[in-house]
Every structure is written in C-alpha cells, then in structure tokens.
Amino acid sequence: MTGEREARMGLCALGSQGAPALARAVVEFGAVDVWEGLLRAGDTTRFSRLAASVDITAVTSATAACGARFVVPGDDEWPAALAGLEDVEVAGQAGVPFGLWLKGQPLASAGGVAVVGARACTGYGERAAAELSADLAVGGRPIISGLAYGIDAAAHRGALGVGGYTAAVVASGVDRPYPAGNATLAAAVSRGGTIISELPPGALPARGAFLARNRIIAALAEAVIVVEAALRSGAKNTASWGNAVGRRVLAVPGPITSSLSSTPHRLIRDGEATLVGGAEDVERELAPLGAAADGPTRGDRRPIDELAQELREVREAVAAGERVTAAELGRRTGQNTVTALALAAELVELGWLDGEGGVFALPSRPTPVRAERR
C-alpha cells in the first residue's frame, strides 16, 4: 500500500497544481485513496494517465540528489498558514499544496512579507522594492517572492544584502529555478533562505504553475506588497490571493505617467490595498490594533516654531533684503507701534533680527537662540 508521503509526492508530480477538483478530492477522501484510485483508473482520465507515468522512486532519488527535502502537512517544517487556502478559489485555482519541496535553510515564514511586482520594472520600482525589503529584513521579517526578474529579484537581493532571510517560491523544480538568468541569485537564496516549489525536481515551468505559486506566496506571508505592476500581471493575481486568504494587501504608489503604476493605484483606489511608502508604514499596518503610534503628520519642528506666536509673527513680517520700521511692523502684524518695537527688540536680542535706530532687517548670518519668555 502507498504511504501518505509517497501519495502526496505522486499527486504533486501530476503537474496539476491548484486544480480545484483534485484538491477537493484529497480533502474528502485523503491523499492515499485519491492516488491509488488514479492508478486503478488506468487510461480513463487525464489525471489517471498522468499518474501512470509518475515514477515515485525516481522522484525520491532526484529529491535527495539535489539536496532538497519533501515536506507534507503534519511535518514540523510544514507552514500552518497554508491551511487558509482550503476554502478559497481565485481565477479557477484552489487548494492547499499536497506537499512542498524545500531547498536551503529551514523554512521561516512567520511574520513574512511578500514583495511582488513587474518583471520589466523601472529603476524606481527596483529601488523601492530593494530598500523596502532590506528595511523589513533588518527588522527580522522574512521576505517572500517569486525569483522572477525585476521586482522579485530586487526584493530577494534587498533582504540578502542586509543578511536577512528570504524565501523564493518557484514555478519549476527547486533544482532548476526559473528563470535561468537568475541562477546566481537562486544559489544565494538557497544559502541565506529557502527555495520552495510544489513541483518535483526537474520540472519545467508552465503558465498554470506560475499562477498556482502565487497562492503559496500570498498564504505564506502576513502581508502582500505590490510595488509595480501593469493591469494584467501575476502581481495582481497574488494580491487577489492575499485578499482571498485574509492577508493585508499593501501597494507602493508610482508615477501617474507610468503604466506600471496601474495595478498599485487601482488596488489603492478600489480599497483593495493600503498605500505604503516604506517599512515603517508596513510595520504600522501589521501592528496589533492600538500597538503602533501614528506616524508623523508634519515635518520636523524648526527653531522658529519655538518662538512665542507674537514674536514669530513679527519675525515673519520681515522679508529678505528689506529694512522695516517698527511702525511698518505694527501695521503688518496688527500690533501698535510700541508693542511692535518691543517685540522686534527682543528678536534682535535673540538673534532673529538685526536692528539699529528703529529699523529692522533679517540678519545676514542668523544665530538665533531659544526664546525663554512668557
């Protein structure tokens, strides 16, 4: 009789990730019964024909040969967060993965943040993704993405650049992550993080696999951040999965002149994502209710802000390059001439004005001191 692990390995090897009917059957009957049922069905269905071609012994050997490990629900390394995929469907795909191949460090997804976006990103998007990922990784957050060119690669590099952890969910075997042009980056990820796939070693990527892996990226993360993406994009699909499984979906705004701002701006406009501009915004969104203070709503206080209001009004009534009498200062501020003269004299004493003979001007090289009055 086939064991649970072997049955799940066989189901993964069918290459039908995210197939709702197969996922529902495993939930209802169990992986072993479904796998053995497919083998008994012979040439009657597409899934049974695929099952007949799977050599589980060869898949097991390939797993060991590339230094990967195959984990299933119930294993210590199995991410419990994936359970949220059981009852949702997006774009015709659904279901918890039957198993996962992992290569690299122990999987660390708790508190993780997914950073996704366009492959053909702009310099702005690449920098935003790298800096955001680096700042979050410094704070201890795992960075999760898909190892694609563009935003994904920038996110991984940002995390690795500060010695942080990153996980790459790929749409091919963990031994040949796609694209091949990111092989060096993939090797770095496997050293400083984890490469993840629900396809067996040696598997080539297919369009359906790219969409299916998006559900894993979203479910593993506590939040999904979209940096740059066109209207039709995998990042948009990942954001949809994030909303479907109850994750926080966030978006970085971009130039209104860029087509790659389309998806982030639409998500924000339609209330499907919250605008973020940096790691502090992300942490604020992820903090327990009431645990994070609101960010600053204005710039840093300037020295002039420390002046009493009437002193500040007199100081601001003097423009650069002009010389103003006390009578004119009174007219501009609504003070009588005597009061305006007294206030201007105090500003001279504090270094905010130059004054002689009742005429005042801005100092050429001001060295104001803190006002201590009233």
C-alpha positions as CSV (number, residue, x, y, z in Angstrom):
1,M,0.0,0.0,0.0
2,T,1.2,3.5,-0.8
3,G,2.2,5.7,2.1
4,E,0.9,9.2,2.7
5,R,4.2,10.9,1.8
6,E,4.6,8.9,-1.4
7,A,0.9,9.6,-2.4
8,R,1.4,13.3,-1.9
9,M,4.6,13.2,-3.9
10,G,2.8,11.5,-6.7
11,L,0.0,14.0,-6.7
12,C,2.4,16.9,-6.9
13,A,4.2,15.2,-9.8
14,L,1.0,15.3,-11.8
15,G,1.8,18.9,-12.6
16,S,-1.8,20.0,-11.9
17,Q,-1.2,22.5,-9.1
18,G,-4.2,24.4,-7.9
19,A,-6.7,22.1,-9.6
20,P,-9.9,22.5,-7.6
21,A,-11.4,19.1,-8.3
22,L,-8.2,17.3,-7.3
23,A,-7.8,19.4,-4.2
24,R,-11.4,18.8,-3.1
25,A,-11.0,15.0,-3.6
26,V,-7.9,14.9,-1.4
27,V,-9.7,16.9,1.4
28,E,-12.7,14.5,1.2
29,F,-11.0,11.1,0.7
30,G,-7.4,11.6,1.6
31,A,-4.2,11.6,-0.5
32,V,-3.6,7.9,-0.4
33,D,-7.1,6.9,-1.6
34,V,-7.0,9.5,-4.3
35,W,-3.6,8.5,-5.6
36,E,-4.4,4.8,-5.6
37,G,-7.7,5.5,-7.2
38,L,-6.0,7.3,-10.1
39,L,-3.6,4.4,-10.5
40,R,-6.5,1.9,-10.7
41,A,-8.4,4.1,-13.2
42,G,-5.8,3.4,-15.9
43,D,-6.4,5.2,-19.2
44,T,-9.8,6.6,-18.3
45,T,-9.0,10.2,-17.3
46,R,-6.3,12.8,-17.8
47,F,-5.2,12.6,-14.2
48,S,-5.1,8.8,-14.2
49,R,-3.0,8.8,-17.4
50,L,-0.6,11.3,-15.8
51,A,-0.4,9.2,-12.6
52,A,0.6,6.1,-14.6
53,S,3.7,8.0,-15.9
54,V,4.9,9.0,-12.5
55,D,7.9,7.1,-11.0
56,I,7.9,8.0,-7.3
57,T,11.1,6.1,-6.7
58,A,12.8,8.3,-9.3
59,V,11.3,11.5,-7.8
60,T,12.6,10.5,-4.4
61,S,16.1,9.9,-5.7
62,A,16.0,13.2,-7.6
63,T,15.0,15.0,-4.4
64,A,17.9,13.6,-2.5
65,A,20.3,14.2,-5.3
66,C,19.7,17.9,-5.4
67,G,19.8,18.3,-1.7
68,A,16.1,19.1,-1.3
69,R,13.5,17.8,1.1
70,F,9.9,17.0,0.6
71,V,7.5,18.1,3.4
72,V,3.8,17.4,3.9
73,P,1.1,18.5,6.3
74,G,2.0,17.3,9.8
75,D,5.7,17.7,9.4
76,D,7.5,20.2,11.7
77,E,8.5,22.4,8.7
78,W,5.1,22.4,7.1
79,P,3.7,26.0,7.2
80,A,0.4,26.1,9.0
81,A,-0.5,29.3,7.2
82,L,-1.3,27.3,4.0
83,A,-4.4,25.9,5.6
84,G,-6.1,29.2,4.7
85,L,-6.1,28.1,1.0
86,E,-8.5,25.2,1.6
87,D,-11.8,27.1,1.2
88,V,-10.9,29.8,-1.3
89,E,-10.7,29.9,-5.1
90,V,-9.1,32.6,-7.4
91,A,-9.1,32.6,-11.2
92,G,-10.1,28.9,-11.3
93,Q,-7.4,27.7,-9.0
94,A,-7.8,26.5,-5.4
95,G,-6.4,24.2,-2.7
96,V,-3.6,23.6,-0.2
97,P,-0.5,22.2,-1.9
98,F,-0.2,18.4,-1.5
99,G,3.4,18.8,-0.5
100,L,6.4,21.1,-0.9
101,W,10.0,20.7,-1.9
102,L,12.3,22.9,0.1
103,K,16.0,23.6,-0.6
104,G,18.2,25.7,1.7
105,Q,17.6,26.9,5.2
106,P,14.7,25.8,7.4
107,L,11.6,27.5,6.2
108,A,10.8,30.7,8.1
109,S,7.6,32.3,7.1
110,A,6.1,33.5,10.4
111,G,5.7,37.3,10.1
112,G,6.8,37.2,6.5
113,V,6.1,39.9,3.9
114,A,5.6,39.1,0.2
115,V,7.1,41.8,-2.1
116,V,5.9,41.3,-5.7
117,G,5.7,43.2,-8.9
118,A,6.6,43.6,-12.6
119,R,9.4,41.7,-14.3
120,A,10.2,44.6,-16.6
121,C,10.2,47.1,-13.7
122,T,11.6,50.7,-13.7
123,G,14.6,51.9,-11.8
124,Y,12.2,53.5,-9.4
125,G,10.4,50.2,-8.7
126,E,13.6,48.2,-8.4
127,R,15.0,50.7,-5.8
128,A,11.7,50.8,-3.9
129,A,11.4,47.0,-3.7
130,A,15.1,46.6,-2.7
131,E,15.0,49.3,0.0
132,L,11.7,48.2,1.4
133,S,12.8,44.6,1.6
134,A,16.1,45.5,3.2
135,D,14.5,47.6,5.8
136,L,11.9,45.0,6.6
137,A,14.5,42.2,6.7
138,V,16.7,44.3,9.1
139,G,13.6,44.3,11.4
140,G,13.5,40.5,11.3
141,R,10.8,40.0,8.7
142,P,11.2,37.2,6.2
143,I,10.9,38.4,2.6
144,I,8.9,36.2,0.3
145,S,8.8,36.5,-3.5
146,G,8.9,34.5,-6.7
147,L,12.5,34.8,-8.0
148,A,11.4,36.4,-11.3
149,Y,13.3,39.2,-12.9
150,G,12.5,42.8,-11.8
151,I,10.7,43.4,-8.5
152,D,11.0,39.8,-7.3
153,A,14.8,39.8,-7.8
154,A,15.2,43.2,-6.2
155,A,13.2,42.0,-3.1
156,H,15.4,38.9,-2.7
157,R,18.6,41.0,-3.2
158,G,17.4,43.6,-0.7
159,A,16.9,41.0,2.0
160,L,20.1,39.1,1.3
161,G,22.1,42.4,1.2
162,V,21.5,43.0,4.8
163,G,21.9,39.4,5.9
164,G,18.2,38.8,6.2
165,Y,16.1,35.8,5.3
166,T,14.2,35.4,2.1
167,A,12.1,32.6,0.5
168,A,11.6,32.1,-3.2
169,V,8.5,30.3,-4.4
170,V,9.3,29.0,-7.9
171,A,7.1,27.5,-10.7
172,S,9.6,24.8,-11.5
173,G,11.8,22.3,-9.7
174,V,13.9,23.6,-6.9
175,D,16.9,22.2,-8.7
176,R,16.3,24.3,-11.8
177,P,14.6,27.5,-10.6
178,Y,13.3,29.8,-13.4
179,P,14.5,32.0,-15.0
180,A,17.9,30.5,-15.7
181,G,19.3,34.1,-15.8
182,N,18.7,34.3,-12.0
183,A,20.8,31.1,-11.2
184,T,23.3,33.1,-9.2
185,L,20.6,34.7,-7.2
186,A,18.9,31.4,-6.7
187,A,22.1,30.0,-5.3
188,A,22.3,32.9,-2.9
189,V,18.7,32.4,-1.8
190,S,19.3,28.7,-1.0
191,R,22.3,29.7,1.1
192,G,20.6,32.5,3.0
193,G,17.0,31.4,2.8
194,T,14.8,28.8,1.2
195,I,13.7,27.8,-2.4
196,I,10.1,26.4,-2.4
197,S,8.2,24.5,-5.0
198,E,5.2,22.2,-5.2
199,L,6.6,20.7,-8.4
200,P,9.2,17.9,-8.2
201,P,12.9,18.3,-9.1
202,G,13.5,18.6,-12.8
203,A,10.1,20.0,-13.5
204,L,9.9,22.8,-16.1
205,P,7.6,25.8,-15.6
206,A,4.2,26.2,-17.2
207,R,1.8,29.2,-17.2
208,G,-0.6,27.5,-14.7
209,A,2.3,26.8,-12.3
210,F,3.2,30.5,-12.2
211,L,-0.4,31.4,-11.2
212,A,-0.6,28.5,-8.8
213,R,2.6,29.5,-7.0
214,N,1.1,32.9,-6.4
215,R,-1.4,31.4,-3.9
216,I,1.6,30.0,-1.9
217,I,3.4,33.3,-1.9
218,A,0.3,35.1,-0.6
219,A,-0.6,32.4,2.0
220,L,2.9,32.2,3.5
221,A,3.0,36.0,4.0
222,E,1.4,38.2,6.7
223,A,1.2,40.9,4.1
224,V,1.4,41.2,0.3
225,I,3.1,44.3,-1.1
226,V,2.7,45.2,-4.8
227,V,5.4,47.6,-6.0
228,E,4.9,48.0,-9.7
229,A,2.6,46.0,-12.0
230,A,0.6,46.5,-15.2
231,L,-3.1,45.9,-15.4
232,R,-2.6,42.3,-16.4
233,S,0.1,40.8,-14.2
234,G,1.0,38.0,-11.9
235,A,1.3,40.5,-9.1
236,K,-2.3,41.4,-9.4
237,N,-3.2,37.7,-9.1
238,T,-1.0,37.5,-6.0
239,A,-2.8,40.5,-4.5
240,S,-6.2,38.8,-5.2
241,W,-5.0,35.7,-3.4
242,G,-3.8,37.9,-0.5
243,N,-7.3,39.4,-0.1
244,A,-8.9,36.0,-0.5
245,V,-7.0,34.4,2.4
246,G,-7.2,37.4,4.6
247,R,-3.8,38.9,4.3
248,R,-3.0,42.6,4.4
249,V,-2.6,43.8,0.9
250,L,-0.4,46.9,0.5
251,A,0.8,48.9,-2.5
252,V,3.6,51.3,-3.2
253,P,2.4,54.3,-5.4
254,G,4.3,55.2,-8.5
255,P,4.3,58.0,-11.1
256,I,1.0,58.6,-12.8
257,T,2.7,58.6,-16.1
258,S,3.9,55.0,-15.8
259,S,1.7,52.1,-17.0
260,L,3.4,50.0,-14.2
261,S,1.6,52.2,-11.6
262,S,-1.8,50.9,-13.0
263,T,-2.3,48.0,-10.6
264,P,-0.9,49.5,-7.4
265,H,-3.0,52.7,-8.0
266,R,-6.2,50.7,-8.9
267,L,-5.8,48.5,-5.8
268,I,-5.5,51.6,-3.6
269,R,-8.3,53.4,-5.3
270,D,-10.7,50.4,-5.0
271,G,-9.9,49.9,-1.4
272,E,-8.2,46.5,-2.1
273,A,-4.8,47.7,-0.8
274,T,-3.4,50.3,1.6
275,L,-0.9,52.8,0.4
276,V,2.6,52.4,1.9
277,G,5.8,54.3,1.3
278,G,8.3,52.5,3.5
279,A,9.0,49.8,6.1
280,E,7.5,52.0,8.9
281,D,4.2,52.1,7.1
282,V,4.2,48.4,6.7
283,E,5.0,47.7,10.3
284,R,2.3,50.1,11.3
285,E,-0.2,48.2,9.2
286,L,0.9,44.9,10.7
287,A,1.0,46.0,14.3
288,P,-1.8,44.8,16.6
289,L,-4.6,47.2,16.9
290,G,-3.6,50.1,19.0
291,A,0.0,48.9,19.4
292,A,1.6,51.3,16.9
293,A,1.7,55.0,17.2
294,D,0.6,57.0,14.2
295,G,3.4,58.3,12.0
296,P,4.3,62.0,11.9
297,T,1.7,64.2,10.1
298,R,4.1,67.1,9.7
299,G,7.8,67.8,9.2
300,D,10.3,68.2,12.0
301,R,9.8,71.3,14.1
302,R,12.0,74.2,13.1
303,P,13.8,76.5,15.6
304,I,11.4,79.3,14.6
305,D,8.5,77.1,15.8
306,E,9.8,77.5,19.3
307,L,9.2,81.3,19.3
308,A,6.1,82.7,21.0
309,Q,3.4,83.4,18.4
310,E,3.6,87.2,18.6
311,L,7.4,87.0,18.2
312,R,7.1,84.6,15.3
313,E,4.6,86.9,13.6
314,V,6.9,89.9,13.8
315,R,9.9,87.8,12.6
316,E,7.9,86.5,9.6
317,A,6.7,90.0,8.7
318,V,10.3,90.9,7.6
319,A,11.2,89.8,4.1
320,A,14.7,89.0,2.9
321,G,16.6,92.1,1.7
322,E,14.3,94.7,3.2
323,R,14.6,97.1,6.2
324,V,11.4,97.7,8.1
325,T,10.5,100.3,10.7
326,A,8.6,99.5,13.9
327,A,5.6,101.4,12.6
328,E,5.5,99.2,9.5
329,L,5.9,96.0,11.6
330,G,3.0,97.2,13.6
331,R,0.9,97.7,10.5
332,R,1.8,94.3,9.1
333,T,1.1,92.4,12.4
334,G,-1.8,94.4,13.8
335,Q,0.3,95.5,16.8
336,N,0.6,99.0,18.0
337,T,4.0,100.6,17.3
338,V,5.2,100.5,20.9
339,T,4.5,96.7,21.1
340,A,5.9,96.0,17.7
341,L,9.1,97.9,18.7
342,A,9.4,95.9,21.9
343,L,8.9,92.6,20.1
344,A,11.4,93.5,17.4
345,A,14.0,94.5,20.0
346,E,13.5,91.1,21.7
347,L,14.1,89.4,18.4
348,V,17.3,91.4,17.9
349,E,18.4,90.2,21.4
350,L,17.6,86.6,20.4
351,G,19.5,86.8,17.1
352,W,16.4,86.6,14.8
353,L,16.7,90.2,13.6
354,D,19.3,92.9,13.1
355,G,18.2,96.3,14.2
356,E,19.5,99.9,14.6
357,G,17.8,103.2,15.0
358,G,14.3,101.6,15.0
359,V,14.8,99.9,11.6
360,F,15.0,96.1,11.4
361,A,16.2,93.5,8.9
362,L,17.0,89.8,8.7
363,P,20.5,89.0,10.0
364,S,23.0,88.1,7.3
365,R,24.1,85.1,9.2
366,P,21.5,84.4,11.9
367,T,22.5,82.6,15.1
368,P,19.2,82.6,17.0
369,V,18.9,81.3,20.5
370,R,15.9,79.6,22.1
371,A,13.3,82.0,23.3
372,E,12.7,81.8,27.0
373,R,9.8,84.2,27.7
374,R,6.2,84.2,28.9
